[in-house]
Amino acid sequence: CKWSKYTYNDNKYVSFTGNFKDDNGSVSTYQFNFLVLGDSVMIDSIYVEGVDVSWMETVLLVSIYTRNGVTW
């Protein structure tokens, strides 16, 4: 996993990139880009294997957290 920060169009971002293994053992690369808003952040975009899947934000986050033992 890797965290990085960058600036784009005068906005500050933090990016998280990591590999996640599914139940079948297949590994996919995920990238979450967060827009920094002062003391908080919001998800700006999500990529899986380089494809923008931001529209699946809730489904992906629930799946990742559930798989890692987080309960809602």
Buried (B, 14 or more C-beta within 10 A) or exposed (E): EEEEEEEEEEEBBBBBBEEBEEEEEEEEEBBBBBBBEEEEBEEBBBBBEEEEBEEEEEEBBEEBEEEEEEEE
